[in-house]
Amino acid sequence: MSDHNDLAAFLDEAWLCLEHGVTDKDAGARHPAFATVSPVGWPEVRTVVLRAADRATAQVEAHTDPASAKVQALRCSPFAELMVWEPIALLQIRMAVSVEILMGAAVTERWARIPSDARSAYGTQPPPGSPIDAPFDYEKPGQQSGFAVLICPVQRIDLVQLGDRHRRATFSIEDAWQGNWCAP
Amino acid sequence: MSDHNDLAAFLDEAWLCLEHGVTDKDAGARHPAFATVSPVGWPEVRTVVLRAADRATAQVEAHTDPASAKVQALRCSPFAELMVWEPIALLQIRMAVSVEILMGAAVTERWARIPSDARSAYGTQPPPGSPIDAPFDYEKPGQQSGFAVLICPVQRIDLVQLGDRHRRATFSIEDAWQGNWCAP
């Protein structure tokens, strides 16, 4: 745990946690909850895999199927919140992000780096969420046309760390990530 | 795991998982992600503790501070989605809910059942999210006026179970929870 009074160290700890989630399949930050607003205004949340976390650009990344409900939601309202719970650090990280959806030629390089056995996660037919008659009436051909990248520039970060005494801070791109403490 | 082709058994498994989360502090379903839409239309998501799950009434319950941002969000848009990941069953449960906020005399009975050392989670001063000068510049007097109950009648359930072959189904109060399979 970082120095209790050091805002910068608190933010450092969060980014280390996120970077760790990209490489360690067992890390809490590997699987953020990804919340969006549906086209009719309902909140939606599902688990995604954290594919990149870059502090220098304050950007995180997830991959998905362009036919998924979350992409439909993002086309109507391009904002999301990602939330991670890191059980070892007892740290909740929330990131408010705007989302850019990349597809086609813009994702060819990333697609080439995805192992062939992992490609089946993308391009399910019929598209994700479509009604089917029996549980396995679908195919996963694993085509690049079924692959989209969600580039997520982070606008705000809210950290809550549990402990003998909880502490919470918020950070924003608008104040150059200086942050401030707030009541938990 | 329930019979792969049995929709009713799949829903049974999800409710058992939720009921287990209420009583077992280590269960995945103990800590749902709780997504709302903020007053300005941004998605928000944070962890809550699952306090009740009743299949007969299709209702789940969480407790919070009435001064929290989630209550402010719910006063503008009384809809939420709860999402649970159960690592043993490899099961993701999403519940779209409408939310009724109970306070005051309506929660006196529940408040009386909360152990005194757990009451400090409610009624933080200044209210949760308020800027403070140093990380521990807050108090947790644990007063009933800082306690609200979120009663969440479930409208829809979306289940995704990972495995050699993934399976997904949706259930809705509108079709009396009969459900249908859908592409994962």
Contacts between the chains, C-beta under 8 A, distances in Angstrom:
chain1	res1	chain2	res2	distance
A	4	B	135	5.7
A	4	B	136	7.7
A	5	B	134	6.4
A	5	B	135	6.2
A	31	B	85	7.1
A	33	B	33	3.8
A	33	B	35	7.5
A	33	B	45	5.2
A	33	B	83	6.0
A	35	B	33	7.5
A	35	B	35	4.1
A	35	B	43	4.0
A	35	B	44	6.7
A	35	B	45	3.8
A	35	B	81	7.7
A	36	B	43	5.3
A	37	B	37	5.4
A	37	B	41	6.5
A	37	B	42	7.6
A	37	B	43	5.1
A	41	B	37	6.6
A	41	B	77	6.8
A	41	B	79	7.8
A	42	B	37	7.6
A	42	B	79	5.2
A	42	B	81	7.0
A	42	B	96	6.3
A	43	B	35	4.0
A	43	B	36	5.2
A	43	B	37	5.1
A	43	B	43	5.9
A	43	B	44	7.6
A	43	B	45	7.8
A	43	B	77	7.9
A	43	B	79	6.2
A	43	B	80	5.8
A	43	B	81	4.9
A	44	B	35	6.7
A	44	B	43	7.6
A	44	B	81	5.6
A	44	B	94	7.9
A	45	B	33	5.2
A	45	B	35	3.8
A	45	B	43	7.8
A	45	B	45	5.2
A	45	B	81	5.0
A	45	B	82	7.9
A	45	B	83	4.5
A	45	B	94	7.0
A	46	B	83	6.2
A	46	B	92	6.9
A	46	B	94	6.4
A	47	B	83	7.2
A	47	B	85	5.7
A	47	B	92	6.0
A	77	B	41	6.8
A	77	B	43	7.9
A	79	B	41	7.8
A	79	B	42	5.2
A	79	B	43	6.2
A	80	B	43	5.8
A	81	B	35	7.8
A	81	B	42	7.0
A	81	B	43	4.9
A	81	B	44	5.6
A	81	B	45	5.0
A	82	B	45	7.9
A	83	B	33	6.0
A	83	B	45	4.5
A	83	B	46	6.3
A	83	B	47	7.2
A	85	B	31	7.1
A	85	B	47	5.7
A	92	B	46	6.9
A	92	B	47	6.0
A	94	B	44	7.8
A	94	B	45	7.0
A	94	B	46	6.4
A	96	B	42	6.4
A	124	B	183	5.2
A	124	B	184	6.6
A	125	B	183	7.5
A	126	B	183	5.0
A	127	B	183	6.4
A	128	B	168	7.8
A	128	B	182	7.8
A	128	B	183	5.4
A	128	B	184	6.4
A	129	B	168	7.8
A	129	B	170	7.8
A	129	B	182	5.4
A	129	B	183	6.5
A	130	B	182	5.9
A	130	B	183	4.7
A	131	B	180	5.2
A	131	B	181	7.1
A	131	B	182	5.3
A	132	B	181	5.0
A	132	B	182	6.0
A	132	B	183	5.7
A	133	B	181	6.9
A	134	B	5	6.4
A	134	B	181	6.2
A	135	B	4	5.8
A	135	B	5	6.3
A	135	B	165	8.0
A	135	B	167	4.1
A	135	B	168	7.8
A	135	B	169	7.4
A	135	B	181	4.9
A	136	B	4	7.7
A	136	B	165	5.3
A	136	B	167	6.9
A	137	B	181	7.2
A	137	B	183	7.9
A	138	B	183	4.3
A	138	B	184	6.9
A	165	B	135	7.9
A	165	B	136	5.3
A	167	B	135	4.1
A	167	B	136	6.9
A	168	B	128	7.8
A	168	B	129	7.8
A	168	B	135	7.9
A	169	B	135	7.4
A	170	B	129	7.8
A	180	B	131	5.2
A	181	B	131	7.1
A	181	B	132	5.0
A	181	B	133	7.0
A	181	B	134	6.2
A	181	B	135	4.9
A	181	B	137	7.2
A	182	B	128	7.8
A	182	B	129	5.4
A	182	B	130	5.9
A	182	B	131	5.3
A	182	B	132	5.9
A	183	B	124	5.2
A	183	B	125	7.5
A	183	B	126	5.1
A	183	B	127	6.5
A	183	B	128	5.5
A	183	B	129	6.5
A	183	B	130	4.7
A	183	B	132	5.7
A	183	B	137	7.9
A	183	B	138	4.2
A	184	B	124	6.6
A	184	B	128	6.4
A	184	B	138	6.9
